[in-house]
Amino acid sequence: MESWSDRDLKYIWHPCSQMKDYEELPPIVIDHGEGVYLYDTDGNRYVDVISSWWCNLLGHCNPIINAAVKKQIDELEHVIFANFSNKRAVELCEKLIKVLPKSLCKFNFSDNGSASIECAMKMSFQYHYQTGNPEKKRFMALTDAYHGETIGALSVGGCDLYSEIYKPMLMDIVRIEGPDCYRCPYGFCRDNCACECAVKAEEAFEKFGNEVCALIVEPLLQGSAGMKIYPSLYLKRLRKLCDEYNVHLIADEIATGYGRTGKMFAFDHAEVSPDIMCLSKGLTGGYMPMSLAITTQDIYDAFYADYNSGRAFMHSHTYSGNPLACSAANAVLDILADGSVIKNANQNALYFNNIIKEKFSGHKNVGEVRSIGLINAIELVKDKTSKEAFDSELRIGYQIYKKALKRGVILRPLGNVIYFNPPLIIGQADMDYVTDAALASLYDILGR
Ligand SMILES: *Cc1c(COP(=O)(O)O)cnc(C)c1O
């Protein structure tokens, strides 16, 4: 009998990887999961410390979410969302509105993160077209941003690894040099700066603000760029600029939402509201593909008119509002409702960050250990003093990843940044385990 991975490789083109790499390390076929653990078809256990691409929030096969989805599947699996609705979608909005920044009150459903970004961009573009500012056609975004892989989302993204080849296909974006706290060009650090770097945003607004409909940001944490973390004051500054220039602020909370940064949403740290918020990943606890673009009454009203005015938002996805996905999303909010999960995660986050600093900071190649919520990132550098990066062709992160897999830990670094982004329910014993395994793997590749 052929192995599962051989059967896989006969047909499957895996995302975001060089298929040739699988010659040496075949895909790991997972049989079942429980809590923070995944078990492969040979019975090996892995601690899923990357939350299965940052989406698993409350553990695999969470009994409460499982029960909600099982119940729903016997009632209704799907129904068209134009002119029809379903009870689970209504309930989801009623639950979410209690925890969202207060100006956000209208919900547009899509079925993956990138699609919600496209939705937000079209919404903002059409808003300005319909409110007498048709010259506002462009978008602003930060360097090192990541907003997904579809053409619009890739356009606002600023990571060359994903977009370089496609540049001829992409929109012309106003790119703002964003915060870079580890290598701050102004010589400050995250905790003692006044966001001097926001001057770059000010310059961009001055020059292009009048032709821009929206600025999109990943609040506080640029995930795919290597878990780059910046202070909440920066968001406040952006909010002010957006208000001055009649530019929408789109919060891409796809990775940061749902307690990942220690609060329900990263924007909560800044105490300002975006005009549109995109959610996905943790939204269904990592169970089903679903996303939301949530917006204000003001934006909604710009589309509300007699049919023949042509003002409707003619944007749709077949699986918008899918009741199975909504049932999972409702169960997630029920579990989070009393606040204890996030509170507990924040207590554990202190422990996690302490042991990571203790174990890793002294190593000759650890440039920075940074953290927000349970997310911890370790940036590996060739030289600590100059902060010179390793040559990406050495694939240091990938080599450490392979070693850690043998120890039963899924790390999947971003370039030379090893990171942990576990489900919120991870316990301290597993934190000890994964950090020991990661450290031993780092020693294997870079020495002590
Ligand atoms: C994952 C992610 C996306 C894209 O979501 P998909 O569901 O993969 O399309 C967009 N923005 C951020 C910040 C993300 O982390």
The ligand as an SDF file (V2000), in Angstrom:
LIG
                    3D

 15 15  0  0  0  0  0  0  0  0999 V2000
   -4.1570   35.4160    6.4240 C   0  0  0  0  0  0  0  0  0  0  0  0
   -4.2740   36.8610    6.2230 C   0  0  0  0  0  0  0  0  0  0  0  0
   -4.9970   37.3870    5.1510 C   0  0  0  0  0  0  0  0  0  0  0  0
   -5.6020   36.5360    4.0660 C   0  0  0  0  0  0  0  0  0  0  0  0
   -6.5690   35.6280    4.5120 O   0  0  0  0  0  0  0  0  0  0  0  0
   -6.8550   34.3300    3.6070 P   0  0  0  0  0  0  0  0  0  0  0  0
   -8.0090   33.6760    4.2820 O   0  0  0  0  0  0  0  0  0  0  0  0
   -5.6050   33.5030    3.6510 O   0  0  0  0  0  0  0  0  0  0  0  0
   -7.1710   34.7880    2.2410 O   0  0  0  0  0  0  0  0  0  0  0  0
   -5.1000   38.7590    5.0600 C   0  0  0  0  0  0  0  0  0  0  0  0
   -4.5460   39.5590    5.9780 N   0  0  0  0  0  0  0  0  0  0  0  0
   -3.8500   39.0970    7.0280 C   0  0  0  0  0  0  0  0  0  0  0  0
   -3.3000   40.0520    8.0270 C   0  0  0  0  0  0  0  0  0  0  0  0
   -3.6700   37.7260    7.1760 C   0  0  0  0  0  0  0  0  0  0  0  0
   -2.9320   37.2700    8.1930 O   0  0  0  0  0  0  0  0  0  0  0  0
  1  2  1  0
  2  3  1  0
  2 14  2  0
  3  4  1  0
  3 10  2  0
  4  5  1  0
  5  6  1  0
  6  7  2  0
  6  8  1  0
  6  9  1  0
 10 11  1  0
 11 12  2  0
 12 13  1  0
 12 14  1  0
 14 15  1  0
M  END
$$$$
